[in-house]
């Protein structure tokens, strides 16, 4: 038998469904233990807020975003299929191509970003150590990150569940070492003295936490819970998902904010190299271990993205096996990482532009999918998820309309100055002060998209959902 996972977007056989809810802790913790969260602390402060505001935004935004991931995981436990197959119940079997395509872009984008960060960090580490050319070091880091990501993402579920546990334990231990070695650089007086920012800045940081930390995982959640037995408690599925995914990022974002307030030069350097800039606080002897924790932490997230992007590509109808789809995505990841590392002049600006632009329609889809999961009282009709002639139909135009309307409204209330081709966004900001007003950079459009899509789905599809469930009696 081949070493890779044979299952793809097919239903998981009942005899293969095993495990406990707490098993979800490891993949989600491993995917979110990255040192990138330390740099997020600096990004939060960029909204002009205090340390305490950044702390509150990190806690609320992270937990809320991963609650959505937890609720999405329930769909996999209820019906043993992947997220983007289950999404067909809300959008129709063929209508789900639209959110599937958006999901695919987001997953490939994230895996590319994470591998790029691992590459940049490796270059910076060995540049400090000396004796190794920066480009040679980055190429080595690039090869290691890509190889590990392909190994987990292509081989599939069983390998990922085992690998993520070890990645988590090693990364958490080494990250603790980083904190212990740098805690004496924190200027506690500066933390206390930093003035509070406006409510608009706090909302902006809160939304950045939602879109940048948890929201992008909603479209992958059921891919890992689909192997759990149906008898597992729903509350446990949500609880272990939220705990595993949230606990480390919250701590690291708060600590990263403390470091950035204490050192303005560090905050500036993070915009160019979010992980590598953190090495300036370390003694030389710890740099090799730092490069290891940087690569492993980022690879943990990249593996989950690659695995789910392969499943999403298959769900879109591309006639290839799952491991082949993951391999194709790996090629895109490789090319994208080369662009970010060796061609793009700045990391943070294209990164935030990417998050905001895709974050709005993905927020709309996430709201509809999670709302659909919560309003259904019965499990999905699994056979009907694979035929446009079934109870879920070919296209649910009301759900697609909700995504389109929510996205158009959302884009109208975000400011995206990170690339000239994104300057058209923010066309509704005149209602709340314009593109230069106090709310211009709060990105409230993401919240508008979430609310409009969720309420729209309840109003337009609740009766349809109940009719579908009546058929299942």
C-alpha positions as CSV (number, residue, x, y, z in Angstrom):
1,X,0.0,0.0,0.0
2,X,1.2,3.6,-0.7
3,X,2.4,5.6,2.2
4,X,0.2,8.5,1.4
5,X,-3.5,8.9,2.5
6,X,-5.9,7.2,0.1
7,X,-8.9,9.2,1.2
8,X,-9.7,12.4,-0.7
9,X,-13.0,14.3,-0.8
10,X,-14.9,11.0,-0.4
11,X,-16.8,10.2,2.7
12,X,-14.8,8.6,5.5
13,X,-15.9,5.0,6.2
14,X,-17.3,4.6,9.7
15,X,-14.7,2.0,10.5
16,X,-12.0,4.5,9.9
17,X,-13.5,7.1,12.2
18,X,-11.7,7.0,15.5
19,X,-10.0,9.3,18.0
20,X,-11.0,11.8,20.7
21,X,-11.9,15.5,20.6
22,X,-8.6,16.4,22.3
23,X,-6.7,15.0,19.4
24,X,-7.6,18.2,17.6
25,X,-5.4,20.1,20.0
26,X,-2.2,19.1,18.3
27,X,-2.9,20.0,14.6
28,X,-4.4,23.4,15.6
29,X,-1.7,24.2,18.1
30,X,1.0,23.2,15.7
31,X,-0.5,25.3,13.0
32,X,-0.6,28.4,15.2
33,X,2.5,28.2,17.3
34,X,4.6,30.2,14.9
35,X,6.8,33.1,15.9
36,X,4.9,35.1,13.4
37,X,2.5,35.8,16.2
38,X,5.3,37.8,18.0
39,X,5.4,40.1,15.0
40,X,1.7,40.5,15.0
41,X,2.1,42.3,18.3
42,X,4.0,45.0,16.4
43,X,1.3,45.0,13.6
44,X,-1.4,45.6,16.3
45,X,0.5,48.6,17.7
46,X,0.6,50.0,14.1
47,X,-3.1,50.9,14.6
48,X,-2.0,53.5,17.2
49,X,-3.2,51.7,20.3
50,X,-1.8,51.0,23.8
51,X,-0.3,47.8,25.1
52,X,-3.5,47.0,27.0
53,X,-5.7,47.6,24.0
54,X,-3.5,45.3,21.9
55,X,-3.8,42.7,24.7
56,X,-7.6,42.9,24.7
57,X,-7.8,42.9,20.9
58,X,-5.5,39.8,20.8
59,X,-7.6,37.8,23.3
60,X,-11.1,38.7,21.9
61,X,-10.1,38.6,18.2
62,X,-8.3,35.3,18.5
63,X,-10.9,33.5,20.5
64,X,-13.8,34.8,18.4
65,X,-12.1,33.8,15.1
66,X,-11.3,30.3,16.4
67,X,-14.8,29.9,17.7
68,X,-15.8,30.1,14.0
69,X,-13.2,27.4,13.3
70,X,-14.6,25.3,16.1
71,X,-18.2,25.5,14.8
72,X,-16.9,24.7,11.3
73,X,-15.3,21.5,12.8
74,X,-18.7,20.4,14.0
75,X,-19.7,19.9,10.4
76,X,-16.9,17.3,9.9
77,X,-17.9,15.4,13.0
78,X,-21.6,15.4,12.0
79,X,-20.9,14.2,8.4
80,X,-17.6,12.6,7.5
81,X,-16.6,14.9,4.6
82,X,-14.2,17.8,4.0
83,X,-15.2,21.4,4.6
84,X,-15.5,22.4,1.0
85,X,-17.7,19.3,0.2
86,X,-20.0,20.2,3.2
87,X,-20.2,23.8,2.0
88,X,-22.2,22.4,-1.0
89,X,-25.2,22.1,1.3
90,X,-25.3,25.9,1.6
91,X,-24.3,26.8,-1.9
92,X,-25.4,23.9,-4.1
93,X,-23.1,21.3,-5.5
94,X,-22.0,23.4,-8.5
95,X,-22.6,26.8,-6.9
96,X,-19.9,25.9,-4.3
97,X,-17.3,26.5,-7.0
98,X,-17.3,30.2,-6.1
99,X,-16.4,29.8,-2.4
100,X,-14.2,26.9,-3.3
101,X,-12.1,29.0,-5.6
102,X,-11.8,31.8,-3.0
103,X,-10.8,29.2,-0.4
104,X,-8.2,27.7,-2.7
105,X,-6.6,31.2,-3.3
106,X,-6.5,31.8,0.5
107,X,-4.9,28.4,1.4
108,X,-2.3,28.6,-1.4
109,X,-1.6,32.2,-0.4
110,X,-1.0,31.4,3.3
111,X,1.2,28.4,2.6
112,X,3.3,30.6,0.3
113,X,3.6,33.3,3.0
114,X,4.6,30.8,5.7
115,X,7.3,29.2,3.6
116,X,8.5,32.7,2.6
117,X,8.8,33.7,6.2
118,X,10.8,30.6,7.1
119,X,13.2,31.4,4.2
120,X,13.7,35.0,5.2
121,X,14.2,34.1,8.8
122,X,16.9,31.5,7.9
123,X,18.8,34.1,5.9
124,X,18.7,36.7,8.7
125,X,19.8,34.1,11.3
126,X,22.9,32.9,9.4
127,X,23.8,36.5,8.4
128,X,24.1,37.2,12.1
129,X,26.1,34.1,12.7
130,X,28.5,35.0,9.9
131,X,30.5,32.8,7.6
132,X,27.5,31.9,5.3
133,X,26.2,34.0,2.4
134,X,22.7,35.3,3.1
135,X,21.3,34.0,-0.2
136,X,22.9,30.6,0.3
137,X,21.3,30.4,3.8
138,X,17.9,31.5,2.4
139,X,18.1,28.8,-0.2
140,X,18.9,26.2,2.5
141,X,16.0,27.4,4.6
142,X,13.7,27.4,1.5
143,X,14.6,23.8,0.7
144,X,14.0,22.7,4.3
145,X,10.7,24.5,4.6
146,X,9.4,23.3,1.2
147,X,10.5,19.7,1.8
148,X,8.8,19.4,5.2
149,X,5.6,21.1,4.0
150,X,5.4,18.7,1.0
151,X,6.1,15.7,3.2
152,X,3.2,16.3,5.5
153,X,0.8,17.9,3.0
154,X,1.2,15.2,0.3
155,X,1.3,12.1,2.6
156,X,-1.9,13.2,4.4
157,X,-3.9,13.0,7.5
158,X,-2.2,10.3,9.6
159,X,1.2,11.7,9.0
160,X,0.0,15.2,9.8
161,X,-1.6,14.2,13.1
162,X,1.6,12.6,14.3
163,X,3.9,15.2,12.9
164,X,2.0,18.1,14.3
165,X,2.3,16.8,17.8
166,X,6.1,16.7,17.7
167,X,6.3,20.0,15.9
168,X,4.2,21.6,18.6
169,X,6.2,20.2,21.5
170,X,9.5,21.2,20.0
171,X,8.4,24.6,18.9
172,X,6.7,25.5,22.2
173,X,9.9,24.4,24.1
174,X,12.2,26.5,21.9
175,X,9.8,29.4,21.9
176,X,9.8,29.4,25.7
177,X,13.6,29.6,25.4
178,X,13.3,32.7,23.2
179,X,11.0,34.4,25.8
180,X,13.4,33.6,28.7
181,X,16.3,35.0,26.8
182,X,14.6,38.3,25.7
183,X,12.3,39.1,28.7
184,X,15.0,41.4,30.2
185,X,14.7,43.7,27.2
186,X,11.1,44.5,27.9
187,X,10.7,48.1,29.2
188,X,7.8,47.7,31.6
189,X,7.6,51.5,32.2
190,X,7.2,52.1,28.5
191,X,4.3,49.6,28.4
192,X,2.5,51.4,31.2
193,X,3.1,54.8,29.7
194,X,2.0,54.2,26.2
195,X,-1.2,56.2,25.7
196,X,-4.5,54.6,24.6
197,X,-5.5,55.0,21.0
198,X,-8.9,55.8,19.5
199,X,-11.7,53.2,19.4
200,X,-11.2,53.1,15.6
201,X,-7.6,51.8,16.1
202,X,-8.8,49.2,18.6
203,X,-11.4,48.0,16.2
204,X,-8.8,47.8,13.4
205,X,-6.5,45.7,15.6
206,X,-9.4,43.5,16.6
207,X,-10.4,42.9,12.9
208,X,-6.7,42.3,12.0
209,X,-6.7,39.6,14.7
210,X,-9.8,38.0,13.3
211,X,-8.7,38.0,9.7
212,X,-5.0,37.4,10.3
213,X,-5.1,34.7,13.0
214,X,-8.2,32.6,12.8
215,X,-10.6,33.4,10.0
216,X,-8.5,31.8,7.3
217,X,-8.8,28.4,9.0
218,X,-12.6,28.1,8.9
219,X,-12.4,26.7,5.4
220,X,-10.2,23.8,6.5
221,X,-11.6,22.9,9.9
222,X,-13.8,19.9,8.9
223,X,-10.8,18.3,7.1
224,X,-9.4,17.2,10.4
225,X,-12.6,16.5,12.5
226,X,-14.1,14.3,9.8
227,X,-12.2,11.3,11.1
228,X,-13.8,11.7,14.6
229,X,-16.6,9.3,15.6
230,X,-20.1,10.8,15.5
231,X,-20.4,10.0,19.3
232,X,-17.8,12.6,20.3
233,X,-19.4,15.5,22.1
234,X,-19.9,18.7,20.0
235,X,-18.8,21.0,22.9
236,X,-15.6,19.1,23.2
237,X,-14.8,19.4,19.5
238,X,-15.3,23.2,19.7
239,X,-13.5,23.5,23.0
240,X,-10.3,21.6,22.0
241,X,-10.2,23.4,18.7
242,X,-10.4,26.8,20.2
243,X,-8.0,26.0,23.1
244,X,-5.3,24.4,20.8
245,X,-5.5,27.2,18.2
246,X,-5.7,30.2,20.6
247,X,-3.5,29.6,23.6
248,X,-0.1,30.1,22.0
249,X,-1.0,33.0,19.6
250,X,-2.6,35.0,22.4
251,X,0.6,34.7,24.5
252,X,2.9,35.5,21.7
253,X,1.0,38.5,20.3
254,X,0.9,40.1,23.8
255,X,4.6,39.4,24.3
256,X,5.4,40.7,20.8
257,X,3.6,43.9,21.5
258,X,5.7,44.3,24.7
259,X,8.9,43.8,22.8
260,X,7.9,46.3,20.1
261,X,7.0,49.0,22.5
262,X,10.3,48.5,24.2
263,X,12.3,48.8,21.0
264,X,11.2,51.1,18.2
265,X,13.9,49.9,15.8
266,X,12.6,46.3,16.2
267,X,9.1,47.4,15.3
268,X,10.4,49.0,12.1
269,X,12.5,46.0,11.2
270,X,9.5,43.6,11.6
271,X,7.8,45.2,8.6
272,X,10.6,44.0,6.3
273,X,11.4,40.6,7.9
274,X,8.8,39.7,10.6
275,X,10.6,36.7,11.9
276,X,14.2,37.5,11.2
277,X,14.0,40.8,12.9
278,X,13.4,39.0,16.2
279,X,16.9,37.6,16.1
280,X,18.4,41.0,17.0
281,X,17.5,40.4,20.6
282,X,19.2,37.0,20.9
283,X,22.7,35.9,21.9
284,X,24.6,34.4,19.0
285,X,24.7,30.9,20.6
286,X,20.9,30.6,20.4
287,X,20.5,31.6,16.7
288,X,20.7,28.0,15.3
289,X,18.0,26.9,17.6
290,X,16.0,30.0,16.7
291,X,16.2,29.1,13.0
292,X,14.9,25.7,13.9
293,X,11.9,27.1,15.9
294,X,11.2,29.6,13.1
295,X,11.1,27.0,10.4
296,X,9.2,24.3,12.4
297,X,6.6,26.8,13.7
298,X,5.8,28.1,10.2
299,X,5.9,24.7,8.6
300,X,3.2,23.5,11.0
301,X,0.8,26.0,9.5
302,X,2.0,25.5,5.9
303,X,1.4,21.7,6.1
304,X,-2.3,22.2,7.0
305,X,-2.7,24.7,4.3
306,X,-1.2,22.5,1.7
307,X,-3.2,19.5,2.7
308,X,-6.5,21.4,2.7
309,X,-5.7,23.3,-0.6
310,X,-5.2,19.9,-2.3
311,X,-8.6,18.7,-1.0
312,X,-10.2,22.0,-2.1
313,X,-8.7,21.6,-5.6
314,X,-10.2,18.1,-5.9
315,X,-13.6,19.4,-4.6
316,X,-13.6,22.0,-7.4
317,X,-13.7,19.1,-9.9
318,X,-10.1,18.9,-11.0
319,X,-9.7,15.2,-12.0
320,X,-6.6,14.3,-10.0
321,X,-6.0,12.3,-6.8
322,X,-5.5,14.2,-3.5
323,X,-1.7,13.7,-3.3
324,X,-1.3,14.9,-6.9
325,X,-3.4,18.0,-6.2
326,X,-1.3,18.7,-3.1
327,X,1.9,18.3,-5.2
328,X,0.6,20.8,-7.8
329,X,-0.2,23.3,-5.0
330,X,3.3,22.8,-3.8
331,X,4.6,24.0,-7.1
332,X,2.5,27.2,-6.8
333,X,3.7,27.6,-3.3
334,X,7.3,27.3,-4.4
335,X,6.9,29.9,-7.2
336,X,5.0,32.3,-4.9
337,X,7.7,32.1,-2.2
338,X,10.4,32.9,-4.7
339,X,8.6,36.1,-5.6
340,X,8.0,37.2,-2.0
341,X,11.6,36.4,-0.9
342,X,13.7,37.5,-3.9
343,X,11.5,40.0,-5.8
344,X,9.1,41.8,-3.5
345,X,10.6,44.9,-1.8
346,X,8.5,44.8,1.3
347,X,6.7,42.0,3.1
348,X,4.1,43.5,5.4
349,X,2.3,45.7,2.8
350,X,1.5,43.0,0.2
351,X,0.7,40.7,3.1
352,X,-1.9,43.0,4.7
353,X,-3.3,43.9,1.2
354,X,-3.7,40.2,0.6
355,X,-5.4,39.6,3.9
356,X,-7.8,42.5,3.6
357,X,-8.8,41.8,-0.1
358,X,-9.4,38.1,0.3
359,X,-10.5,38.5,4.0
360,X,-13.8,40.2,3.0
361,X,-15.3,37.5,0.7
362,X,-13.9,34.7,2.9
363,X,-15.5,36.3,5.9
364,X,-18.8,36.3,4.0
365,X,-18.4,32.6,3.1
366,X,-17.4,31.7,6.6
367,X,-20.4,33.5,8.1
368,X,-22.8,31.6,5.7
369,X,-21.1,28.2,6.3
370,X,-21.0,28.5,10.1
371,X,-24.5,29.8,10.2
372,X,-25.6,26.9,8.0
373,X,-23.9,24.4,10.4
374,X,-25.6,25.9,13.4
375,X,-29.1,26.2,12.0
376,X,-29.2,22.6,10.9
377,X,-30.8,20.2,13.4
378,X,-29.9,17.1,11.5
379,X,-26.8,15.7,9.9
380,X,-26.2,16.2,6.2
381,X,-27.5,13.9,3.6
382,X,-24.1,12.7,2.5
383,X,-25.0,11.2,-0.8
384,X,-26.7,14.4,-1.9
385,X,-23.5,16.3,-1.4
386,X,-22.1,14.6,-4.5
387,X,-25.0,15.1,-7.0
388,X,-26.6,18.3,-8.2
389,X,-29.9,16.3,-8.5
390,X,-30.1,15.9,-4.7
391,X,-31.8,17.9,-2.0
392,X,-29.1,20.6,-2.0
393,X,-29.5,21.3,-5.7
394,X,-27.1,22.6,-8.3
395,X,-26.8,26.3,-7.3
396,X,-28.2,28.1,-4.3
397,X,-28.4,31.6,-5.8
398,X,-29.5,33.2,-2.5
399,X,-26.3,32.1,-0.8
400,X,-24.2,33.3,-3.7
401,X,-26.1,36.6,-3.7
402,X,-25.3,37.0,0.0
403,X,-21.6,36.5,-0.6
404,X,-21.6,39.0,-3.5
405,X,-23.6,41.7,-1.6
406,X,-21.6,41.2,1.6
407,X,-18.3,41.4,-0.3
408,X,-19.3,44.5,-2.2
409,X,-20.4,46.3,1.0
410,X,-17.3,45.0,2.8
411,X,-14.8,46.2,0.2
412,X,-16.5,49.5,0.3
413,X,-15.6,49.9,4.0
414,X,-11.9,48.9,3.9
415,X,-8.9,51.0,2.9
416,X,-6.2,49.2,1.0
417,X,-3.3,51.4,0.1
418,X,-0.7,48.6,0.0
419,X,-0.7,48.3,-3.8
420,X,-1.9,50.6,-6.5
421,X,-4.2,48.0,-8.0
422,X,-6.1,47.9,-4.6
423,X,-6.8,51.6,-4.3
424,X,-10.3,51.2,-5.7
425,X,-11.5,49.8,-2.3
426,X,-13.1,52.0,0.3
427,X,-15.7,53.5,-2.0
428,X,-18.3,53.7,0.8
429,X,-16.0,55.2,3.4
430,X,-17.4,58.7,2.7
431,X,-20.4,57.7,4.8
432,X,-18.1,57.5,7.9
433,X,-15.5,60.2,7.3
434,X,-13.8,59.2,4.0
435,X,-10.5,57.5,3.2
436,X,-8.6,59.9,5.5
437,X,-11.1,59.8,8.3
438,X,-10.8,58.2,11.8
439,X,-12.4,54.9,10.6
440,X,-10.5,54.7,7.4
441,X,-8.0,52.0,8.6
442,X,-10.2,50.1,11.0
443,X,-11.4,47.8,8.2
444,X,-14.9,47.5,9.5
445,X,-15.9,46.1,6.2
446,X,-14.9,42.7,7.4
447,X,-17.4,42.9,10.2
448,X,-20.1,44.2,7.8
449,X,-19.4,41.2,5.6
450,X,-19.8,38.7,8.4
451,X,-23.0,40.2,9.7
452,X,-24.7,40.7,6.3
453,X,-23.8,37.2,5.1
454,X,-25.0,35.5,8.3
455,X,-28.3,37.4,8.6
456,X,-28.9,37.1,4.8
457,X,-28.5,33.3,5.0
458,X,-30.9,33.0,7.9
459,X,-33.5,35.2,6.1
460,X,-33.1,33.6,2.7
461,X,-32.2,30.0,3.4
462,X,-33.7,29.0,6.7
463,X,-37.0,27.8,5.2
464,X,-35.0,25.9,2.5
465,X,-32.9,24.2,5.2
466,X,-36.0,23.1,7.1
467,X,-37.5,21.7,3.9
468,X,-34.3,19.7,3.2
469,X,-34.5,18.3,6.8
470,X,-38.1,17.3,6.4
471,X,-37.0,15.1,3.4
472,X,-34.5,13.4,5.7
473,X,-37.2,12.2,8.2
